[in-house]
């Protein structure tokens, strides 16, 4: 067990875990931030996506020992950001979710996309959102919600 | 489950009988209204904690907040919004004041038709429509009676709107003010339900009640459960289904910090070794360090190549007759150019819901508490009780939100619940959350079975099918199980869930013979969203398309000509599709082709047209248009979502990485790196959904869209390449 200091959603947090523990499980079980989801544990589905130092990152692949002083933002904290709030609102207004389990990861990915590309092309949306799996198949509404958030932030 | 729905009322489980019985169970008051009375003055926002009677369906607080209890699990299908809409409409409730919660397992929450608390066969809205309407109407009648008594006027002279009762002389009272009086009124024996024209909430486009919570991380799923002292367990499972443990060395596993226990556990198929730890990560580290010597010598090592070869051989002979009409041997007299002989192969398919399977159980000696996102809650409760050796009533069972299911959370053998109960039994007093990792899920069986079909079609006058001989080979997950469902589904040796979509096809085919060969294979199988239709509709709709193409008739016109007159919903949905796609069908760009298919589940029909091209050797679905006839559209937004969802889920059948293969007993896929279901780029770019207006009772939309998308897409591909695609998944590049 090793003690780590983290900055999560703007707050300093301390956890004592095995250094190999992925950030995902530190968030979910150490800090009770369960909005970040376990889907595959190998970085293939995107359900665990958080922002690490401002970059959309699959938290199941990042051991806590490699987080360092990069700030972590999760679905619980993204609403404090103007783009994050706009994306969440667009998601609600488009009624994107079904089971909802993958949607934290979808939203975190969309926020990162729109911060980098405020008016993405269809191809850019497909490229950025194309790696986050949704078994309910909400993809048509994900495309629509990204467009909606983009136009609302103009 | 479709036939089950028809069959069970005949055993005496009528809706009326259910209402009487549950009224008795609830001490004469089925609709338990009670006041969340604030201790202080009116308007105090902090209500005292209410002791919710377990049989309550609706609670109205002094503040006017209305909580509606949903008698089934929510796994994305939208029942957590649709059932409250149905109740709230008859209640004349202010929809903005409505919230919903999932019911725990209790008799009063059993499906009024099936007699079990469960979700299956797209039956939720169909079976609980009248139930929830009556609940709403009775609650409304009690509120009106309370107001009428207060004002000393006849109830018949009062009216209700938006959570307010209005009297004949300008009086008005909010439901919140009336709730405590209303709870003391007698339960009305009979209520008048609204005419379709009077519905105010049903039929409206209502966003999901759980929409916000699923966008800000606050929605809790089973995997998110945190209880005091709770531990996490993973199970090392045998590499071949049914394998057992010869011996194991747990020294390295126990050395992992946070590991509490390692022990052998019984599984429904074989045995495993469980690791109990402080959290998921130590459990996973420890499981990887177990040295287990498995005994797999005595179990069959299934192999999908060998199964395919064996099924193909068996498909050359007819099996047990499922349907025989006219004389299908008419085919044998036709010349070769008047016949089509088609062999199809379908792989095992995993459900892979996004939330990996999990269940939490705590055993307290004479009672237990469980948390599970179960589609078969009554059965899972009974299974936990059986493992623990207590009565089902001693197991308090909470139904929690599930991250997808698609059939996977309705295990007929209750294996997940049994495993979780076995762990709890080993460590009484500790809440243990059993988690299946994604690898456990992909490699763990309970797949849609493999099937091979062999069909001979004889072509008659004007290119219409004159004779049809069809053999289906594959596993039944119902036959010989001894489950209570079996007698309703397996008749004369034929499992209805294996042949559905062929024996009840919508077309005029004068001579037809359908038979089935149920195989036994050591691979656990299970219902997969839309069950038998997944393969049967694919076969029927691709062959009908081939017949239409040979006859040089438009695929929509051909189907409209071939439909039997007694399939009105096939006809209505296909005509609507014809209308809604006329413009884009007439303007297809070069390199794009049209594909059409149709189907029905639970009396809900769908017709589907897709526009497809080939990009980088893969199908690109530019557009999908759906027309559905499902009775009253309770929430058109949910219906649209279920069509989007069903189409993408149905594409699991086509995408190259969507299949499960097994070599010498070992599943070849491990996780989403080797099992790759449809991602965003595989889905249609646009989907438009059109609903046939109806005043008939709603008939469900969970499974209806699933089977039609794959045949529609390959029918378009056939138009582009001239090839017929009869072995799934697709091999790319095309």
Boltz contact constraints between the chains, C-beta under 6 A:
constraints:
  - contact:
      token1: [A, 1]
      token2: [B, 257]
      max_distance: 6.0
  - contact:
      token1: [A, 21]
      token2: [B, 281]
      max_distance: 6.0
  - contact:
      token1: [A, 25]
      token2: [B, 280]
      max_distance: 6.0
  - contact:
      token1: [A, 25]
      token2: [B, 281]
      max_distance: 6.0
  - contact:
      token1: [A, 29]
      token2: [B, 279]
      max_distance: 6.0
  - contact:
      token1: [A, 34]
      token2: [B, 224]
      max_distance: 6.0
  - contact:
      token1: [A, 35]
      token2: [B, 217]
      max_distance: 6.0
  - contact:
      token1: [A, 39]
      token2: [B, 354]
      max_distance: 6.0
  - contact:
      token1: [A, 40]
      token2: [B, 438]
      max_distance: 6.0
  - contact:
      token1: [A, 40]
      token2: [B, 671]
      max_distance: 6.0
  - contact:
      token1: [A, 40]
      token2: [B, 672]
      max_distance: 6.0
  - contact:
      token1: [A, 42]
      token2: [B, 671]
      max_distance: 6.0
  - contact:
      token1: [A, 44]
      token2: [B, 672]
      max_distance: 6.0
  - contact:
      token1: [A, 44]
      token2: [B, 673]
      max_distance: 6.0
  - contact:
      token1: [A, 45]
      token2: [B, 672]
      max_distance: 6.0
  - contact:
      token1: [A, 75]
      token2: [B, 217]
      max_distance: 6.0
  - contact:
      token1: [A, 76]
      token2: [B, 217]
      max_distance: 6.0
  - contact:
      token1: [A, 79]
      token2: [B, 216]
      max_distance: 6.0
  - contact:
      token1: [A, 88]
      token2: [B, 215]
      max_distance: 6.0
  - contact:
      token1: [A, 91]
      token2: [B, 215]
      max_distance: 6.0
  - contact:
      token1: [A, 92]
      token2: [B, 211]
      max_distance: 6.0
  - contact:
      token1: [A, 92]
      token2: [B, 212]
      max_distance: 6.0
  - contact:
      token1: [A, 92]
      token2: [B, 215]
      max_distance: 6.0
  - contact:
      token1: [A, 95]
      token2: [B, 207]
      max_distance: 6.0
  - contact:
      token1: [A, 95]
      token2: [B, 208]
      max_distance: 6.0
  - contact:
      token1: [A, 95]
      token2: [B, 211]
      max_distance: 6.0
  - contact:
      token1: [A, 95]
      token2: [B, 637]
      max_distance: 6.0
  - contact:
      token1: [A, 97]
      token2: [B, 211]
      max_distance: 6.0
  - contact:
      token1: [A, 97]
      token2: [B, 214]
      max_distance: 6.0
  - contact:
      token1: [A, 98]
      token2: [B, 76]
      max_distance: 6.0
  - contact:
      token1: [A, 98]
      token2: [B, 641]
      max_distance: 6.0
  - contact:
      token1: [A, 98]
      token2: [B, 645]
      max_distance: 6.0
  - contact:
      token1: [A, 99]
      token2: [B, 75]
      max_distance: 6.0
  - contact:
      token1: [A, 99]
      token2: [B, 76]
      max_distance: 6.0
  - contact:
      token1: [A, 99]
      token2: [B, 403]
      max_distance: 6.0
  - contact:
      token1: [A, 99]
      token2: [B, 404]
      max_distance: 6.0
  - contact:
      token1: [A, 100]
      token2: [B, 214]
      max_distance: 6.0
  - contact:
      token1: [A, 100]
      token2: [B, 219]
      max_distance: 6.0
  - contact:
      token1: [A, 101]
      token2: [B, 354]
      max_distance: 6.0
  - contact:
      token1: [A, 101]
      token2: [B, 355]
      max_distance: 6.0
  - contact:
      token1: [A, 101]
      token2: [B, 403]
      max_distance: 6.0
  - contact:
      token1: [A, 102]
      token2: [B, 354]
      max_distance: 6.0
  - contact:
      token1: [A, 103]
      token2: [B, 214]
      max_distance: 6.0
  - contact:
      token1: [A, 104]
      token2: [B, 217]
      max_distance: 6.0
  - contact:
      token1: [A, 126]
      token2: [B, 681]
      max_distance: 6.0
  - contact:
      token1: [A, 129]
      token2: [B, 680]
      max_distance: 6.0
  - contact:
      token1: [A, 130]
      token2: [B, 679]
      max_distance: 6.0
  - contact:
      token1: [A, 130]
      token2: [B, 680]
      max_distance: 6.0
  - contact:
      token1: [A, 130]
      token2: [B, 681]
      max_distance: 6.0
  - contact:
      token1: [A, 135]
      token2: [B, 353]
      max_distance: 6.0
  - contact:
      token1: [A, 135]
      token2: [B, 354]
      max_distance: 6.0
  - contact:
      token1: [A, 135]
      token2: [B, 404]
      max_distance: 6.0
  - contact:
      token1: [A, 136]
      token2: [B, 76]
      max_distance: 6.0
  - contact:
      token1: [A, 136]
      token2: [B, 645]
      max_distance: 6.0
  - contact:
      token1: [A, 137]
      token2: [B, 644]
      max_distance: 6.0
  - contact:
      token1: [A, 137]
      token2: [B, 645]
      max_distance: 6.0
  - contact:
      token1: [A, 137]
      token2: [B, 648]
      max_distance: 6.0
  - contact:
      token1: [A, 137]
      token2: [B, 649]
      max_distance: 6.0
  - contact:
      token1: [A, 139]
      token2: [B, 680]
      max_distance: 6.0
  - contact:
      token1: [A, 139]
      token2: [B, 683]
      max_distance: 6.0
  - contact:
      token1: [A, 140]
      token2: [B, 644]
      max_distance: 6.0
  - contact:
      token1: [A, 140]
      token2: [B, 687]
      max_distance: 6.0
